[in-house]
Amino acid sequence: MERDTLLKKFAKNVKIERIKKDYTQEQLAEKMGVTQHYIGHIERGKANMSLGKILELAKHLDTDIANLLNFKD
């Protein structure tokens, strides 16, 4: 799988989980202590996050990290 494809699938998963929780990008950013711009970057597949940051993101979204890292169609 290409890097860009992987990032876009991850981005889609993050957005789906954020919407399930009824969070805006701003609300999620505030919870994580980052900017809304950074969350937007993640959801557009432009941010290459570390595993530690992905784990933190999963915790703030109250979801299992596997939901964010599921790349099946």
RODO-2510 file (C-alpha; in nm, 4 decimals, decimal comma):
residues 73
     n   res          X          Y          Z
     1     m     0,0000     0,0000     0,0000
     2     e     0,1291     0,3439    -0,0886
     3     r     0,1997     0,5993     0,1867
     4     d    -0,0568     0,8492     0,0563
     5     t    -0,3270     0,5818     0,0372
     6     l    -0,2518     0,4708     0,3918
     7     l    -0,2686     0,8285     0,5249
     8     k    -0,5987     0,8928     0,3459
     9     k    -0,7559     0,5762     0,4882
    10     f    -0,6327     0,6703     0,8355
    11     a    -0,7730     1,0214     0,7841
    12     k    -1,1137     0,8806     0,6939
    13     n    -1,1141     0,6585     1,0037
    14     v    -1,0280     0,9522     1,2297
    15     k    -1,3044     1,1661     1,0821
    16     i    -1,5591     0,8857     1,1176
    17     e    -1,4693     0,8330     1,4847
    18     r    -1,4741     1,2082     1,5549
    19     i    -1,8188     1,2443     1,3998
    20     k    -1,9476     0,9401     1,5937
    21     k    -1,8506     1,1241     1,9127
    22     d    -2,0200     1,4406     1,7847
    23     y    -1,6984     1,6403     1,8254
    24     t    -1,6012     1,9299     1,6053
    25     q    -1,2411     1,9524     1,4941
    26     e    -1,2045     2,2385     1,7395
    27     q    -1,3367     2,0316     2,0301
    28     l    -1,1054     1,7412     1,9528
    29     a    -0,8116     1,9767     1,9139
    30     e    -0,8848     2,1309     2,2544
    31     k    -0,9025     1,7861     2,4181
    32     m    -0,5669     1,6908     2,2653
    33     g    -0,3973     2,0248     2,3287
    34     v    -0,3306     2,0825     1,9588
    35     t    -0,4645     2,3248     1,7008
    36     q    -0,7722     2,2754     1,4848
    37     h    -0,5363     2,3163     1,1901
    38     y    -0,3478     2,0028     1,3018
    39     i    -0,6706     1,8013     1,3288
    40     g    -0,7636     1,9217     0,9811
    41     h    -0,4240     1,8066     0,8561
    42     i    -0,4856     1,4622     1,0053
    43     e    -0,8308     1,4377     0,8485
    44     r    -0,6959     1,5375     0,5071
    45     g    -0,4248     1,2721     0,5213
    46     k    -0,1450     1,5279     0,5434
    47     a    -0,0152     1,4427     0,8928
    48     n     0,2091     1,1416     0,9479
    49     m     0,1510     1,0758     1,3173
    50     s     0,3656     0,8697     1,5516
    51     l     0,2130     0,5604     1,7112
    52     g     0,2179     0,7362     2,0464
    53     k     0,0167     1,0266     1,9079
    54     i    -0,2264     0,7851     1,7387
    55     l    -0,2769     0,6092     2,0729
    56     e    -0,3449     0,9456     2,2386
    57     l    -0,5907     1,0327     1,9602
    58     a    -0,7723     0,7000     2,0089
    59     k    -0,8029     0,7666     2,3820
    60     h    -0,9508     1,1138     2,3232
    61     l    -1,1959     0,9639     2,0742
    62     d    -1,2782     0,6863     2,3241
    63     t    -1,2133     0,4215     2,0608
    64     d    -0,9799     0,1297     2,0162
    65     i    -0,6640     0,2122     1,8241
    66     a    -0,7534    -0,0749     1,5876
    67     n    -1,0520     0,1292     1,4646
    68     l    -0,8177     0,4045     1,3530
    69     l    -0,5673     0,1628     1,2010
    70     n    -0,8215    -0,0467     1,0079
    71     f    -0,7274    -0,0028     0,6427
    72     k    -0,9681    -0,2488     0,4836
    73     d    -1,2141    -0,1121     0,2317
***
